[in-house]
Amino acid sequence: MSGHSKWANIQHRKGRQDAKRGKVFTKLIKEVTVAAKMGGGDPTMNPRLRLAIEKAKAESMPKDNIDNAIKRGTGQLEGVTYEEVRYEGYGIGGAALMVDCLTDNKTRTVADVRHAFTKYGGNMGSEGCVAFQFKHCGQMLFAPGTDEDALMEAAIEAGADDVVTNDDGSIEVLTPPNDFMTVKDALEKAGFTPEFGEVTMKPLNETELTGEDVEKQQRLIDVLEALDDVQEVYSSAVMDE
């Protein structure tokens, strides 16, 4: 894998996500609602909800919207009941894809996702066909030039699972999913603010794409992410610039 790819790919993906602000509120409200439903309405006791609220605030979502989404999740307000569902398959060049959805109509959602895979060169597979190729974890990325030894010491003390230095000089800190916010808070107090951080499905092996395959894979991901019921798309593809 080319040395620049980790930093460049994550920055590229973050930039594309930031550009898609039109549907951001809808997706965030769904996530806040489901997180509150699954783990309760107290963010101090519900790491998933706390992360969802932080993301919502980062997008300048009004407090009333967040509070109402929590109340719908805990049953204090009436609202649509969403179900979590994941679809798996392969994209261009055999790159693994996982598509996480929140839906009130699984029949509609699976049809939409399958259509996107089929029309844009992918292949939707059965449950579990690529899940083993990903690890559920918290991931933070720190810019090249960050003090590696100091960051590693702080991360280990905070309870991180692993600290990885990439060929391009960027540093990844990996955490258990439920400990992501705790470790992030501890690192920020120690003076280390990540450029990018999320609870994600991290590919264990990456598929490097070049040339036209990059455009085709990005198009497939864009179409999937544009579907109303899709929350996240995870891919093992590395896009060569």
C-alpha positions as CSV (number, residue, x, y, z in Angstrom):
1,M,0.0,0.0,0.0
2,S,1.4,3.4,-0.9
3,G,2.7,5.4,2.0
4,H,0.4,8.4,1.6
5,S,-2.8,6.4,1.3
6,K,-4.0,6.2,4.9
7,W,-3.9,9.9,5.6
8,A,-5.1,10.9,2.1
9,N,-7.9,8.4,2.0
10,I,-9.4,9.3,5.4
11,Q,-9.1,13.1,4.7
12,H,-10.7,12.5,1.3
13,R,-13.6,10.5,2.8
14,K,-14.1,13.1,5.6
15,G,-14.2,15.9,3.0
16,R,-16.8,14.0,1.0
17,Q,-18.9,13.4,4.1
18,D,-18.7,17.1,5.1
19,A,-19.9,18.1,1.6
20,K,-23.1,16.0,2.0
21,R,-24.7,18.2,4.6
22,G,-28.2,18.0,3.1
23,K,-29.1,14.7,4.7
24,V,-26.9,15.0,7.7
25,F,-29.6,16.1,10.2
26,T,-31.9,13.3,9.2
27,K,-29.2,10.7,9.7
28,L,-28.1,12.1,13.0
29,I,-31.7,12.4,14.4
30,K,-32.2,8.7,13.5
31,E,-28.9,7.8,15.3
32,V,-29.8,9.8,18.4
33,T,-33.2,8.2,18.5
34,V,-32.0,4.6,18.1
35,A,-29.1,5.1,20.5
36,A,-31.5,6.4,23.2
37,K,-33.8,3.5,22.5
38,M,-31.1,0.9,22.8
39,G,-29.2,2.3,25.8
40,G,-31.4,4.8,27.5
41,G,-31.6,8.6,27.4
42,D,-28.7,9.5,29.7
43,P,-25.5,10.1,27.6
44,T,-23.3,9.7,30.6
45,M,-24.4,6.1,30.8
46,N,-24.8,5.5,27.1
47,P,-21.6,5.9,25.1
48,R,-23.3,5.5,21.7
49,L,-25.8,8.3,22.6
50,R,-23.0,10.6,23.8
51,L,-21.2,10.2,20.5
52,A,-24.3,10.8,18.5
53,I,-25.1,14.0,20.5
54,E,-21.5,15.2,20.0
55,K,-21.8,14.6,16.2
56,A,-25.1,16.4,16.2
57,K,-23.7,19.4,18.1
58,A,-20.7,19.5,15.7
59,E,-23.2,20.0,12.8
60,S,-24.9,22.8,14.8
61,M,-28.1,20.9,15.3
62,P,-30.5,22.8,17.6
63,K,-30.8,21.5,21.1
64,D,-34.5,21.0,20.9
65,N,-34.1,18.7,17.9
66,I,-31.6,16.6,19.9
67,D,-33.8,16.5,23.0
68,N,-36.9,15.5,21.0
69,A,-35.0,12.7,19.2
70,I,-33.9,11.4,22.6
71,K,-37.5,11.5,23.9
72,R,-38.7,9.6,20.9
73,G,-36.1,7.0,21.5
74,T,-37.1,6.6,25.2
75,G,-40.8,6.6,24.4
76,Q,-41.6,10.0,25.9
77,L,-42.7,11.2,22.5
78,E,-44.4,9.3,19.7
79,G,-42.3,8.7,16.6
80,V,-41.3,6.2,13.9
81,T,-39.7,3.0,15.1
82,Y,-36.4,2.3,13.3
83,E,-34.7,-1.0,13.0
84,E,-31.0,-1.6,12.6
85,V,-30.0,-3.7,9.6
86,R,-26.7,-4.4,7.8
87,Y,-26.2,-5.5,4.3
88,E,-22.9,-6.8,2.9
89,G,-21.3,-7.3,-0.5
90,Y,-18.5,-6.6,-2.9
91,G,-17.7,-3.5,-4.8
92,I,-15.2,-2.8,-7.7
93,G,-12.2,-5.1,-7.7
94,G,-13.6,-7.3,-5.0
95,A,-13.4,-4.6,-2.3
96,A,-15.6,-5.5,0.7
97,L,-18.6,-3.3,1.5
98,M,-20.8,-3.1,4.6
99,V,-23.9,-0.9,4.6
100,D,-25.5,0.0,7.9
101,C,-29.1,1.2,7.8
102,L,-31.8,2.4,10.1
103,T,-35.2,1.7,8.6
104,D,-38.9,1.5,9.2
105,N,-39.4,-0.7,6.2
106,K,-36.8,-3.5,5.6
107,T,-38.5,-4.5,2.3
108,R,-37.9,-1.1,0.8
109,T,-34.4,-0.8,2.2
110,V,-33.1,-4.1,0.9
111,A,-34.6,-3.4,-2.5
112,D,-32.9,0.0,-2.7
113,V,-29.5,-1.3,-1.5
114,R,-29.6,-4.3,-3.9
115,H,-30.5,-2.0,-6.8
116,A,-27.5,0.2,-6.1
117,F,-25.1,-2.7,-5.9
118,T,-26.4,-4.2,-9.1
119,K,-26.6,-1.0,-11.1
120,Y,-23.2,0.4,-10.2
121,G,-21.0,-2.7,-10.6
122,G,-21.2,-4.3,-7.1
123,N,-22.5,-7.6,-5.9
124,M,-24.7,-7.8,-2.8
125,G,-23.9,-10.9,-0.8
126,S,-25.4,-12.9,2.1
127,E,-25.2,-12.0,5.7
128,G,-21.6,-12.5,7.0
129,C,-20.0,-12.7,3.6
130,V,-17.5,-9.9,4.4
131,A,-18.1,-9.1,8.1
132,F,-15.1,-11.1,9.1
133,Q,-12.9,-8.7,7.1
134,F,-13.7,-5.8,9.5
135,K,-13.2,-5.0,13.1
136,H,-15.7,-3.0,15.2
137,C,-13.6,-0.4,17.0
138,G,-13.1,3.3,17.8
139,Q,-10.5,4.9,15.5
140,M,-8.8,8.3,15.9
141,L,-6.3,9.6,13.4
142,F,-3.5,12.1,14.3
143,A,-1.6,14.1,11.8
144,P,2.0,13.3,10.7
145,G,4.4,15.0,13.0
146,T,2.5,14.2,16.2
147,D,4.8,13.1,19.1
148,E,4.5,9.3,18.7
149,D,6.0,8.3,22.1
150,A,4.0,10.8,24.1
151,L,0.8,9.9,22.2
152,M,1.4,6.2,22.7
153,E,2.0,6.7,26.4
154,A,-1.2,8.8,26.8
155,A,-3.3,6.4,24.7
156,I,-2.2,3.3,26.6
157,E,-2.9,5.0,29.9
158,A,-6.3,6.0,28.7
159,G,-7.2,2.4,27.8
160,A,-6.6,2.3,24.0
161,D,-6.3,-1.1,22.4
162,D,-3.5,-0.2,20.0
163,V,-1.5,2.6,18.5
164,V,-0.3,2.2,14.9
165,T,2.1,4.5,13.1
166,N,1.4,4.5,9.3
167,D,4.0,4.8,6.5
168,D,2.9,8.4,5.9
169,G,3.7,9.4,9.5
170,S,0.0,9.6,10.6
171,I,-0.8,7.8,13.8
172,E,-4.0,5.7,14.5
173,V,-5.3,5.1,18.0
174,L,-7.7,2.2,18.2
175,T,-10.1,1.6,21.1
176,P,-12.9,-0.7,22.2
177,P,-16.2,0.7,20.7
178,N,-17.7,1.7,24.0
179,D,-14.5,3.3,25.3
180,F,-14.0,5.6,22.3
181,M,-15.4,8.7,24.0
182,T,-13.5,8.0,27.3
183,V,-10.2,7.6,25.5
184,K,-10.8,10.6,23.2
185,D,-11.5,12.8,26.3
186,A,-8.4,11.6,28.0
187,L,-6.2,12.3,25.0
188,E,-7.6,15.7,24.5
189,K,-6.9,16.6,28.1
190,A,-3.4,15.4,27.5
191,G,-3.1,17.8,24.6
192,F,-3.8,15.4,21.7
193,T,-6.8,16.3,19.5
194,P,-7.5,13.9,16.6
195,E,-8.0,15.2,13.1
196,F,-10.6,12.5,12.6
197,G,-12.4,10.1,15.0
198,E,-15.3,7.8,14.9
199,V,-16.6,4.4,16.0
200,T,-16.3,2.4,12.8
201,M,-15.8,-0.9,11.1
202,K,-12.1,-0.9,10.3
203,P,-11.0,-3.2,7.4
204,L,-8.5,-5.8,8.5
205,N,-7.1,-6.0,4.9
206,E,-7.3,-3.2,2.3
207,T,-8.0,-3.5,-1.4
208,E,-6.0,-0.9,-3.4
209,L,-7.8,0.5,-6.5
210,T,-6.4,2.6,-9.3
211,G,-7.6,4.4,-12.4
212,E,-11.2,4.0,-13.5
213,D,-11.9,1.5,-10.7
214,V,-11.5,4.4,-8.2
215,E,-14.2,6.4,-9.9
216,K,-16.5,3.4,-10.1
217,Q,-16.1,2.4,-6.5
218,Q,-16.6,6.0,-5.3
219,R,-19.7,6.2,-7.4
220,L,-21.1,3.1,-5.9
221,I,-20.4,4.4,-2.4
222,D,-21.9,7.7,-3.2
223,V,-25.1,6.1,-4.4
224,L,-25.4,3.9,-1.4
225,E,-24.8,6.8,1.0
226,A,-27.4,8.9,-0.7
227,L,-30.2,6.3,0.1
228,D,-32.5,7.6,2.8
229,D,-32.2,4.6,5.0
230,V,-28.4,4.2,4.9
231,Q,-26.4,5.6,7.8
232,E,-22.9,4.4,7.1
233,V,-21.0,2.6,4.3
234,Y,-17.7,0.9,5.2
235,S,-15.3,-0.2,2.5
236,S,-12.0,-2.1,2.4
237,A,-11.0,-0.1,-0.8
238,V,-8.0,2.2,-0.8
239,M,-8.4,4.9,-3.4
240,D,-5.1,5.6,-5.1
241,E,-4.9,9.3,-6.2
